[in-house]
Amino acid sequence: MCTIVKLDILNRLDEFKGFLEGETVDRFLETFDIRFGSGTWAAGGFSDRFMVRGYFPDLGSDIISRLERIRIAGIKMFVPINVELLNEDLEVRWEIVDAVIEYTKKYNMMAVALAVDLSGIPKLRLGSITNPDPLLRKKSISILLNSIEIAKKLGTDVISFWPGQDGWDYSFEINYGKMLKMFIDNLKLIVEEVMAKGFRFCIEAKLKEPKEGNMIIPTTHVAIAIAKKINDDIGKSVVGITIDYGHELMYAVEPAYTVHLAKLFDVPLLSIHINTAKTHSNDEDRVVGTGDLWQFVDFLYATIDTGFDGPYILDQFTYRMDPVDGLRLSKEFFANSMKKALEIYRHRDVLEKIRDTGNQAKVLDLIKKIIYTY
């Protein structure tokens, strides 16, 4: 989406009456230059500790099968995850990377980022770049650096790192200051290489899960602080953040506020993961737009208001639902929610005048019909 949404473009909202579905969703996203995609992990199969074989055990979980389901759901942009492209020795399987490139060329699909997640590697169960074993820390850094070459071949310049196993489960388990310093120092090593090769790097926060205590970046506010420190140290705004909408709800912050906080501190918001979770709950990753609609539309409004131009990526685990249906429904619900956010933005001048008076009722009167009927 362009940095400033001009009135003549906003007036094209009048072309999209009623509930958007099917081809109209694609036309809406194209009209307003909204980049929408899915993480490959969101296309199944899904398993948990209650159903370790998976909820659809016959569903192919290789990356090509997942891309096929994303395509069938009508989604062109995608974000692969690095472990899908590694062998058991954690080396890149370039033949799979080539197969992904061939598939995407055939069906006109596009990788818009590369997700890096080392949380599912057993030997890294005590952490990646903060692992107590220096050899495993070195290995983790190597995997992250190799991801630059994967991203380059896939044609994207954004790498998003989620340190899922870096953190603690028990009070007193770690020296918090030492772990934070180790995390930042090792990130700097990676970022220097990323910067030298012209790539952009972002970090993603999460309160807990798989860690039961906390992760090393428990909130996006901490991610902003870490990114800003690194950027200040190296003298260039290279490190950004990924905001996962459901992760914000896990610690009961207002997600829209976090968007503005990143903007204020000049930390690039490079990617957004969308899903649904309950406040103060776990990371449920349910279908987009099935939770608090006011809060979600407010979040989308904040991304418009701050000029976010990156991709909105589905990050969901619809365990008991056919993943194609889950992807399709989330695409529809996202587009309809974004339509509401854009309509509110069309009334931005009026909204700001009311906000300046502090009149809560008048704010709700302005928004209510857009939320419930538009």
C-alpha positions as a printed NumPy array, in Angstrom:
array([[  0.   ,   0.   ,   0.   ],
       [  1.313,   3.455,  -0.833],
       [  2.631,   5.586,   2.032],
       [ -0.134,   8.188,   1.639],
       [ -3.547,   6.901,   0.548],
       [ -4.956,   9.635,  -1.669],
       [ -8.616,  10.615,  -1.644],
       [ -9.226,   9.654,  -5.279],
       [ -8.076,   6.13 ,  -4.517],
       [-10.165,   5.966,  -1.333],
       [-13.226,   7.028,  -3.32 ],
       [-12.882,   3.777,  -5.262],
       [-14.168,   2.054,  -2.141],
       [-17.6  ,   2.859,  -3.556],
       [-16.934,   0.151,  -6.164],
       [-16.873,  -2.513,  -3.453],
       [-20.305,  -2.726,  -1.883],
       [-21.347,  -5.537,   0.418],
       [-19.362,  -8.562,   1.504],
       [-16.274,  -9.216,  -0.629],
       [-15.649, -12.746,  -1.832],
       [-14.267, -14.606,  -4.82 ],
       [-12.775, -12.566,  -7.643],
       [-13.892,  -9.321,  -6.008],
       [-11.396,  -9.894,  -3.177],
       [ -8.522, -10.038,  -5.675],
       [ -9.744,  -6.917,  -7.438],
       [-10.005,  -5.082,  -4.111],
       [ -6.469,  -6.026,  -3.031],
       [ -5.085,  -5.028,  -6.437],
       [ -6.971,  -1.725,  -6.52 ],
       [ -5.504,  -0.615,  -3.2  ],
       [ -2.075,  -2.169,  -3.763],
       [ -2.355,  -4.391,  -0.681],
       [  0.284,  -7.117,  -0.495],
       [ -1.319, -10.232,   0.936],
       [  0.15 , -13.713,   1.274],
       [  0.544, -16.783,   3.422],
       [  3.288, -18.491,   5.297],
       [  3.809, -21.978,   3.902],
       [  3.434, -23.364,   7.429],
       [ -0.165, -22.064,   7.451],
       [ -1.096, -24.532,   4.71 ],
       [ -0.796, -27.66 ,   6.905],
       [ -0.383, -30.329,   7.991],
       [ -0.883, -29.513,  11.627],
       [ -0.069, -31.499,  14.738],
       [  0.041, -30.862,  18.473],
       [  0.836, -32.849,  21.614],
       [ -2.663, -34.341,  21.58 ],
       [ -2.549, -35.382,  17.919],
       [  1.126, -35.992,  17.196],
       [  0.358, -37.756,  13.894],
       [ -1.414, -34.651,  12.708],
       [ -5.059, -33.796,  12.173],
       [ -4.816, -34.652,   8.473],
       [ -2.107, -37.359,   8.444],
       [ -2.514, -38.057,   4.724],
       [ -1.924, -34.421,   3.811],
       [  1.456, -33.784,   2.219],
       [  3.607, -31.527,   4.415],
       [  6.435, -30.882,   1.945],
       [  6.779, -27.32 ,   0.711],
       [  5.485, -27.993,  -2.81 ],
       [  2.299, -29.56 ,  -1.415],
       [  1.85 , -26.53 ,   0.812],
       [  2.405, -24.14 ,  -2.087],
       [ -0.21 , -26.063,  -4.047],
       [ -2.777, -25.536,  -1.282],
       [ -1.892, -21.844,  -1.03 ],
       [ -2.394, -21.507,  -4.788],
       [ -5.736, -23.357,  -4.702],
       [ -6.879, -20.954,  -1.972],
       [ -6.273, -18.108,  -4.435],
       [ -3.145, -16.662,  -2.83 ],
       [ -0.123, -15.68 ,  -4.917],
       [  2.361, -14.312,  -2.37 ],
       [  3.999, -16.582,   0.167],
       [  6.708, -16.807,   2.804],
       [  8.603, -20.101,   3.067],
       [ 10.343, -21.188,   6.235],
       [ 14.021, -22.101,   6.11 ],
       [ 13.723, -25.538,   7.751],
       [ 11.568, -26.718,   4.842],
       [ 14.659, -26.262,   2.697],
       [ 17.246, -27.948,   4.954],
       [ 18.342, -31.569,   5.303],
       [ 18.892, -33.464,   8.571],
       [ 22.401, -32.027,   8.792],
       [ 20.88 , -28.52 ,   8.553],
       [ 22.447, -27.904,   5.154],
       [ 20.516, -26.229,   2.348],
       [ 18.879, -28.615,  -0.113],
       [ 19.3  , -26.494,  -3.194],
       [ 17.324, -28.933,  -5.332],
       [ 14.239, -28.14 ,  -3.215],
       [ 14.917, -24.406,  -3.541],
       [ 15.092, -24.907,  -7.324],
       [ 11.812, -26.869,  -7.245],
       [ 10.128, -24.003,  -5.366],
       [ 11.408, -21.485,  -7.903],
       [ 10.183, -23.634, -10.793],
       [  6.751, -24.03 ,  -9.199],
       [  6.349, -20.326,  -8.499],
       [  7.36 , -19.389, -12.028],
       [  4.836, -21.851, -13.443],
       [  1.963, -20.417, -11.395],
       [  3.079, -16.777, -11.16 ],
       [  3.62 , -16.879,  -7.403],
       [  6.108, -14.796,  -5.42 ],
       [  8.163, -15.204,  -2.248],
       [  7.959, -11.904,  -0.348],
       [ 10.169, -12.857,   2.61 ],
       [ 11.987, -15.81 ,   4.146],
       [ 11.09 , -16.881,   7.678],
       [ 13.918, -18.297,   9.783],
       [ 12.808, -20.53 ,  12.65 ],
       [ 15.17 , -22.924,  14.405],
       [ 12.712, -23.888,  17.152],
       [ 11.91 , -27.317,  15.692],
       [ 15.499, -28.583,  15.645],
       [ 16.018, -30.972,  18.606],
       [ 19.694, -30.211,  19.118],
       [ 18.794, -26.512,  19.485],
       [ 16.181, -27.119,  22.19 ],
       [ 18.13 , -24.903,  24.624],
       [ 18.318, -22.041,  22.166],
       [ 19.843, -20.94 ,  18.891],
       [ 22.136, -17.903,  19.044],
       [ 21.947, -17.926,  22.868],
       [ 22.513, -21.677,  23.247],
       [ 24.812, -22.437,  26.228],
       [ 26.958, -24.576,  23.906],
       [ 29.273, -22.248,  21.908],
       [ 29.466, -24.764,  19.042],
       [ 25.668, -24.788,  18.704],
       [ 25.602, -20.992,  18.839],
       [ 28.112, -20.946,  16.005],
       [ 26.024, -23.473,  14.064],
       [ 22.894, -21.361,  14.548],
       [ 24.657, -18.257,  13.25 ],
       [ 25.838, -20.263,  10.251],
       [ 22.277, -21.4  ,   9.483],
       [ 21.042, -17.823,   9.685],
       [ 23.782, -16.6  ,   7.366],
       [ 23.04 , -19.387,   4.886],
       [ 19.465, -18.128,   4.853],
       [ 20.697, -15.001,   3.093],
       [ 21.694, -17.127,   0.116],
       [ 18.304, -18.888,   0.148],
       [ 16.48 , -15.539,   0.19 ],
       [ 18.676, -14.245,  -2.611],
       [ 17.866, -17.206,  -4.833],
       [ 14.148, -16.928,  -4.061],
       [ 14.225, -13.276,  -5.088],
       [ 13.335, -11.652,  -1.774],
       [ 15.449,  -9.279,   0.33 ],
       [ 13.615,  -9.679,   3.676],
       [ 14.615, -12.247,   6.294],
       [ 12.473, -12.592,   9.419],
       [ 13.909, -14.367,  12.465],
       [ 11.767, -15.855,  15.243],
       [ 13.974, -17.156,  18.111],
       [ 11.436, -19.645,  19.435],
       [ 13.721, -21.652,  21.743],
       [ 15.791, -18.739,  23.058],
       [ 14.549, -17.934,  26.544],
       [ 13.76 , -19.769,  29.762],
       [ 11.188, -21.989,  31.477],
       [ 11.973, -21.35 ,  35.158],
       [ 12.883, -18.418,  37.38 ],
       [ 16.635, -18.367,  38.138],
       [ 17.306, -20.608,  35.113],
       [ 19.397, -18.024,  33.274],
       [ 21.321, -14.806,  33.787],
       [ 18.962, -12.438,  31.958],
       [ 21.56 ,  -9.751,  31.323],
       [ 24.093, -12.228,  29.988],
       [ 21.546, -13.822,  27.654],
       [ 20.359, -10.453,  26.36 ],
       [ 23.927,  -9.333,  25.647],
       [ 24.711, -12.625,  23.904],
       [ 21.555, -12.325,  21.802],
       [ 22.31 ,  -8.747,  20.736],
       [ 26.012,  -9.378,  20.081],
       [ 25.277, -12.382,  17.882],
       [ 22.496, -10.546,  16.077],
       [ 25.014,  -7.82 ,  15.245],
       [ 27.293, -10.394,  13.611],
       [ 24.418, -11.568,  11.448],
       [ 23.157,  -8.069,  10.669],
       [ 26.582,  -6.909,   9.481],
       [ 26.559,  -9.69 ,   6.873],
       [ 22.925,  -9.002,   5.976],
       [ 23.692,  -5.3  ,   5.525],
       [ 26.789,  -5.998,   3.424],
       [ 24.698,  -8.074,   1.009],
       [ 21.883,  -5.522,   0.732],
       [ 19.229,  -7.482,   2.609],
       [ 16.772,  -6.417,   5.311],
       [ 16.506,  -8.303,   8.593],
       [ 13.663,  -8.307,  11.102],
       [ 12.966,  -9.99 ,  14.429],
       [  9.662, -11.346,  15.684],
       [  8.561, -11.331,  19.314],
       [  6.395, -13.761,  21.255],
       [  5.608, -13.946,  24.942],
       [  5.967, -17.708,  25.414],
       [  5.316, -21.061,  23.734],
       [  7.283, -23.207,  23.129],
       [  9.075, -21.694,  26.141],
       [  6.882, -21.8  ,  29.232],
       [  8.577, -18.925,  31.056],
       [  9.457, -16.26 ,  28.538],
       [ 11.242, -15.905,  25.239],
       [ 14.262, -13.666,  24.836],
       [ 12.014, -11.195,  22.93 ],
       [  8.751, -11.533,  24.892],
       [  7.038,  -8.461,  23.419],
       [  7.291,  -6.411,  20.264],
       [  8.156,  -3.442,  22.466],
       [ 11.315,  -5.314,  23.49 ],
       [ 11.949,  -6.177,  19.831],
       [ 11.729,  -2.461,  18.992],
       [ 14.213,  -1.641,  21.77 ],
       [ 16.673,  -4.309,  20.593],
       [ 16.344,  -3.293,  16.936],
       [ 16.869,   0.369,  17.808],
       [ 19.958,  -0.394,  19.898],
       [ 21.543,  -2.392,  17.079],
       [ 20.618,   0.238,  14.493],
       [ 22.064,   2.995,  16.696],
       [ 25.255,   0.989,  17.28 ],
       [ 25.866,   0.363,  13.59 ],
       [ 24.639,   3.801,  12.515],
       [ 22.069,   2.571,  10.025],
       [ 18.422,   1.509,  10.208],
       [ 18.836,  -2.081,   9.072],
       [ 17.062,  -4.173,  11.714],
       [ 13.287,  -4.077,  11.658],
       [ 10.451,  -6.056,  13.205],
       [  7.716,  -8.457,  12.273],
       [  4.496,  -7.9  ,  14.213],
       [  2.398, -11.005,  14.779],
       [ -1.132,  -9.826,  15.6  ],
       [ -1.933, -12.829,  17.798],
       [  1.291, -12.464,  19.752],
       [  0.258,  -8.921,  20.689],
       [ -3.012, -10.259,  22.1  ],
       [ -1.145, -12.845,  24.176],
       [  0.154, -10.107,  26.459],
       [ -2.969,  -7.935,  26.158],
       [ -1.439,  -4.894,  24.504],
       [ -3.342,  -2.784,  21.971],
       [ -1.839,  -4.022,  18.673],
       [ -2.447,  -0.703,  16.901],
       [ -0.387,   1.085,  19.563],
       [  2.609,  -1.152,  18.811],
       [  2.488,  -0.156,  15.139],
       [  2.79 ,   3.516,  16.087],
       [  5.51 ,   2.795,  18.655],
       [  7.73 ,   1.257,  15.961],
       [  7.107,   4.275,  13.737],
       [  7.975,   6.712,  16.529],
       [ 11.289,   4.984,  17.244],
       [ 12.125,   4.756,  13.532],
       [ 12.284,   0.952,  13.587],
       [ 11.135,  -0.459,  10.22 ],
       [  8.008,  -2.589,  10.276],
       [  8.895,  -5.012,   7.502],
       [  6.266,  -7.724,   7.838],
       [  2.959,  -8.431,   9.564],
       [  1.579, -11.839,  10.515],
       [ -2.192, -11.981,  10.83 ],
       [ -4.359, -14.475,  12.69 ],
       [ -6.675, -14.532,  15.705],
       [ -5.984, -15.303,  19.356],
       [ -7.749, -14.695,  22.658],
       [ -6.363, -12.083,  25.045],
       [ -3.99 , -13.519,  27.669],
       [ -4.18 , -16.9  ,  25.937],
       [ -1.816, -19.063,  23.948],
       [ -0.902, -18.587,  20.316],
       [ -4.055, -20.103,  18.829],
       [ -3.521, -18.837,  15.282],
       [ -7.179, -19.136,  14.311],
       [ -8.856, -17.779,  11.169],
       [ -8.327, -14.044,  10.664],
       [-11.108, -11.698,  11.778],
       [-12.944, -14.171,  14.019],
       [-12.028, -12.341,  17.232],
       [-12.519,  -8.718,  18.325],
       [-13.33 ,  -7.002,  15.036],
       [-12.996,  -3.473,  16.465],
       [ -9.479,  -4.225,  17.656],
       [ -8.438,  -5.89 ,  14.394],
       [ -9.772,  -3.087,  12.191],
       [ -8.077,  -0.565,  14.491],
       [ -4.808,  -2.451,  13.946],
       [ -5.235,  -2.408,  10.173],
       [ -6.101,   1.3  ,  10.339],
       [ -2.821,   1.916,  12.198],
       [ -0.87 ,   0.187,   9.419],
       [ -2.529,   2.463,   6.863],
       [ -2.015,   5.558,   9.003],
       [  1.721,   4.863,   9.453],
       [  2.36 ,   4.072,   5.781],
       [  3.114,   0.359,   6.112],
       [  3.916,  -1.009,   2.652],
       [  5.015,  -4.552,   3.465],
       [  3.083,  -7.804,   3.199],
       [  0.278,  -9.048,   5.43 ],
       [  1.057, -12.738,   5.853],
       [ -1.303, -15.427,   7.116],
       [  0.232, -17.19 ,  10.111],
       [ -2.459, -19.597,  11.23 ],
       [ -2.905, -23.181,  12.349],
       [ -6.438, -24.268,  11.519],
       [ -5.909, -27.71 ,  13.042],
       [ -9.304, -29.326,  12.455],
       [-10.188, -27.407,   9.298],
       [ -9.094, -28.198,   5.78 ],
       [ -6.183, -25.749,   5.363],
       [ -7.419, -24.584,   1.951],
       [-10.724, -23.54 ,   3.503],
       [ -8.855, -21.844,   6.349],
       [ -6.682, -19.867,   3.931],
       [ -9.641, -18.927,   1.734],
       [-11.748, -17.717,   4.656],
       [ -8.896, -15.705,   6.151],
       [ -8.281, -14.033,   2.802],
       [-11.956, -13.033,   2.598],
       [-12.199, -11.857,   6.21 ],
       [ -8.955,  -9.895,   5.894],
       [-10.149,  -8.087,   2.757],
       [-13.481,  -7.196,   4.357],
       [-11.754,  -5.972,   7.518],
       [ -9.286,  -3.922,   5.465],
       [-12.189,  -2.398,   3.548],
       [-13.577,  -1.131,   6.85 ],
       [-10.18 ,   0.246,   7.866],
       [ -9.842,   2.116,   4.573],
       [-13.363,   3.528,   4.896],
       [-12.507,   4.836,   8.36 ],
       [ -9.335,   6.333,   6.882],
       [-11.505,   8.092,   4.303],
       [-13.049,   9.903,   7.297],
       [ -9.663,  10.479,   8.936],
       [ -9.922,  14.281,   9.172],
       [-13.26 ,  14.07 ,  10.966],
       [-11.968,  11.303,  13.235],
       [ -8.901,  13.32 ,  14.242],
       [-10.999,  16.377,  15.082],
       [-13.214,  14.282,  17.355],
       [-10.212,  12.578,  18.929],
       [ -8.767,  15.978,  19.783],
       [-11.87 ,  16.714,  21.893],
       [-11.608,  13.463,  23.853],
       [-15.296,  12.697,  23.192],
       [-15.443,   8.894,  23.284],
       [-19.123,   8.665,  22.337],
       [-18.637,  10.716,  19.171],
       [-15.707,   8.511,  18.135],
       [-17.876,   5.403,  18.541],
       [-20.757,   7.074,  16.696],
       [-18.455,   7.74 ,  13.733],
       [-17.055,   4.213,  13.649],
       [-20.084,   2.071,  14.578],
       [-21.867,   1.846,  11.22 ],
       [-18.613,   1.159,   9.373],
       [-17.766,  -1.708,  11.714],
       [-21.226,  -3.27 ,  11.778],
       [-22.689,  -2.625,   8.344],
       [-20.058,  -1.471,   5.847]])
